Amino acid sequence: MTLSSVNTAAARTLTEMNTAEARKQPHLTIARSETHDTLRNCVRRSLNDYFNQLDGEAVSELYPMVLAEMEIPLLEKVLEYTRGNQTKAAELLGLNRGTLRKKLKQYGLL
């Protein structure tokens, strides 16, 4: 598989995810193949590792911590992909530009 075919497949997957039919059900996976792992499985393994390392410590506010861990690299990569164009980034993410700016400020990315 060449880089060009991977990029074409990724673009096709993103296009399919943006169709009205696909938006009815959440998609948490990026790619499925022998060489790529799913986003869902990466998160699952990371959470498994996190809980295994707790060694009996109490946990609170796990949900906002996990969201931040996911949102920060997502926002960084989308901004990198759009070359810092916040309008394009907001469109790509399906967010209002104001919401995107709020999240960027929240995480110190602005």
C-alpha positions as CSV (number, residue, x, y, z in Angstrom):
1,M,0.0,0.0,0.0
2,T,1.5,3.3,-1.1
3,L,1.3,6.6,0.8
4,S,-1.0,8.0,-2.0
5,S,-3.4,5.1,-1.6
6,V,-3.5,5.5,2.2
7,N,-4.2,9.3,1.8
8,T,-6.9,8.5,-0.7
9,A,-8.5,5.9,1.6
10,A,-8.3,8.3,4.5
11,A,-10.0,11.1,2.5
12,R,-12.6,8.7,1.3
13,T,-13.3,7.6,4.9
14,L,-13.6,11.2,6.1
15,T,-16.0,11.9,3.2
16,E,-18.1,8.9,4.1
17,M,-18.2,9.9,7.7
18,N,-19.5,13.3,6.7
19,T,-22.5,12.0,4.7
20,A,-25.9,12.4,6.3
21,E,-26.3,8.6,6.6
22,A,-23.0,8.2,8.5
23,R,-23.7,11.1,10.9
24,K,-26.6,9.1,12.3
25,Q,-24.2,6.9,14.2
26,P,-21.0,8.0,16.0
27,H,-17.7,7.0,14.4
28,L,-14.9,6.7,16.9
29,T,-12.5,4.8,14.6
30,I,-10.1,6.4,12.2
31,A,-8.9,3.4,10.2
32,R,-9.3,-0.3,10.2
33,S,-6.5,-2.4,8.7
34,E,-3.8,-4.8,9.6
35,T,-1.3,-2.0,10.0
36,H,-3.5,0.7,11.7
37,D,-5.1,0.6,15.1
38,T,-8.5,2.2,15.8
39,L,-8.8,5.3,17.9
40,R,-11.2,3.5,20.2
41,N,-8.6,0.7,20.9
42,C,-5.9,3.2,21.6
43,V,-8.1,5.0,24.1
44,R,-9.1,1.7,25.6
45,R,-5.5,0.6,26.1
46,S,-4.5,4.0,27.5
47,L,-7.3,3.9,30.1
48,N,-6.4,0.3,30.9
49,D,-2.8,1.4,31.5
50,Y,-4.0,4.3,33.6
51,F,-6.1,2.2,35.9
52,N,-3.4,-0.4,36.2
53,Q,-0.9,2.3,37.4
54,L,-3.2,3.7,40.0
55,D,-2.2,1.2,42.6
56,G,-5.3,1.8,44.7
57,E,-5.3,5.6,44.5
58,A,-8.7,7.3,44.4
59,V,-9.8,8.8,41.1
60,S,-12.1,11.7,40.5
61,E,-13.0,13.9,37.5
62,L,-11.8,11.2,35.0
63,Y,-14.2,12.4,32.3
64,P,-12.8,16.0,31.9
65,M,-9.3,14.6,32.1
66,V,-9.9,12.1,29.3
67,L,-11.6,14.8,27.2
68,A,-8.7,17.2,27.6
69,E,-6.3,14.4,26.7
70,M,-8.2,13.8,23.5
71,E,-9.2,17.4,22.6
72,I,-5.7,18.9,22.9
73,P,-3.9,16.7,20.3
74,L,-7.1,16.8,18.1
75,L,-7.1,20.6,18.1
76,E,-3.4,20.8,17.5
77,K,-3.4,18.4,14.6
78,V,-6.5,20.0,13.0
79,L,-4.9,23.5,13.2
80,E,-1.7,22.1,11.8
81,Y,-3.6,20.5,8.9
82,T,-5.5,23.7,8.2
83,R,-2.2,25.7,8.6
84,G,-3.7,27.7,11.5
85,N,-6.9,28.7,9.6
86,Q,-9.5,28.6,12.5
87,T,-12.5,28.9,10.1
88,K,-11.4,25.8,8.2
89,A,-10.5,24.0,11.4
90,A,-14.0,24.8,12.9
91,E,-15.6,23.5,9.7
92,L,-13.5,20.4,9.7
93,L,-14.4,19.7,13.4
94,G,-18.1,20.6,13.0
95,L,-17.8,23.4,15.5
96,N,-18.8,27.0,15.5
97,R,-15.6,29.2,15.2
98,G,-16.4,30.8,18.5
99,T,-16.6,27.4,20.2
100,L,-13.3,26.5,18.6
101,R,-11.6,29.7,19.9
102,K,-13.1,29.0,23.4
103,K,-11.5,25.5,23.4
104,L,-8.2,26.9,22.1
105,K,-8.1,29.4,25.0
106,Q,-9.2,26.8,27.5
107,Y,-6.2,24.7,26.6
108,G,-3.7,27.5,26.2
109,L,-3.5,26.9,22.4
110,L,-4.3,30.5,21.4
